Amino acid sequence: MKTKIFSLVSIMFLFISCKKEQSIVITTEEYHAAVDNVTQIMIHDIFSPPVASRIFVYPNIAAYEIMAQNSKTYTSLQNQLNGLDSIPKLDVKKKINQPLAALIAHMELSKQLVFSEETLDKFRDSLYQKWTNENEEEFLVSKEYGLKVAERIKIWMGKDNYKETRTMSKFSVYANQPGRWQPTPPSYMDAIEPHWGKIRTMVLDSASQFKPIPAFTFSLDKSSPFFKEVQEVYDISKQMIKKGDDSEEIKMAQFWDCNPYVSVTQGHMMFAKKKITPGAHWMGITKIASKKSNADFAKTVFAYTKTSIGIFDGFISCWNEKFKSNAVRPETVINQHIDENWKPILQTPPFPEYTSGHSVVSMCSASILTSVFGDNFAYADDTEVQFGLPIRKFKSFDAAAKEAAMSRFYGGIHYTSAIVNGMDHGKDIGDFIVGKLKMIK
């Protein structure tokens, strides 16, 4: 009888021991959830589109660098991204769970970049407890490595000139300079991130490596190219308003609005409606494509990383041009010289007009996503459902990017030249990144 009891206890002990030794499985859904969590925090904290691109890119790079260690498929970005020379090497003797370490690095670095740290802590701590229960030894050794990589990326991140731009002067506005950008209704906010062109790029050698052709010269001559574009914006808005809710152009504009801070006035009250940024929308598209293609964990991280690098460099290059050309928005010109009561379909964002940020970032993202998932990748975009907007279907990333670009014209916040030239600008950046970055062996 004692022998049987001893045998039973031994079997139970062996079962428990084996269970503890099972490796922790990290799913793509957990990585998507981590990116989504950061996006929701950014909505709450109201980060501008350029700053949001920075919040996305560094955590993804940290996760990717961990997955690239000793990989037969993916190549490290060390010495490929400006200033990134090394990260802690993976010690194979420690049996580190790379996806686990990658997700930890992503979460820990994200925490350094947002305001609402407690929200991220809650998300992270629930996972930490889960992994501790599954295999504490593996969790701790993987966490140690993930934190080391995150710290190394944090040091590199700290040298990108972001901190320096926080103390630089505001953008000067002179009312007696026709054609120059002026703050717009209803909040008349200062220009956002006028020094973003000074941020260190990832792949581009500088913010001015790719330049769009110059904007049209400001002119109130009705026969001039500039004023014809102003009139075009005004005319199309009138046509769309006549169509009302049936206007496909209005639906398009609303779907791609992606304005993180929309001022709403009701009586004596003013409040903000919060939404995702353009970069967040393309991160959402990356998630959709990864899930539809059944991408494994490593490819999912690869897709997020490559796309976020393009978005980051795209914003730097675009913002560099915006504050050099300093072009006036349609709303200002139309109110002053055509119709003082006119309002655009979308609220004009607070920064100069040329070129269109949506056009640059969308075409850059489309070029990169096409390189990852292939051309003619059809998908249904449900990114804006959380804001009460219906799903839109696209035959390719390129088709989506072109619609995103044109939505700014229909929204009444951009001239067609800023859109067309912005698309070319973004395509050049995206193609360059695809050609230069060697992420696949």
Secondary structure, DSSP 8 states (H G I E B T S, - for coil): -HHHHHHHHHHHHHHHHHHHHS-----HHHHHHHHHHHHHHHHHHT--HHHHHHHHHHHHHHHHHHHHTT-SSB---TTTSTT--------GGG---HHHHHHHHHHHHHHTT-S-HHHHHHHHHHHHHHHHHHHHHHHHHHHHHHHHHHHHHHHHHTTSSHHHHTTS------TTSTTB----TTT----S-TTGGGS--SSSSSTTSS-----------TTSHHHHHHHHHHHHHHHHHHHGGG-HHHHHHHHT---S-EEEEETTEEEEE----HHHHHHHHHHHHHHHTT--HHHHHHHHHHHHHHHHHHHHHHHHHHHHH-B--HHHHHHHHT-TT---SS---SS--SS-HHHHHHHHHHHHHHHHH-TT--EEE-TTGGGT---EEES-HHHHHHHHHHHHHHTTS--HHHHHHHHHHHHHHHHHHHHH---B-
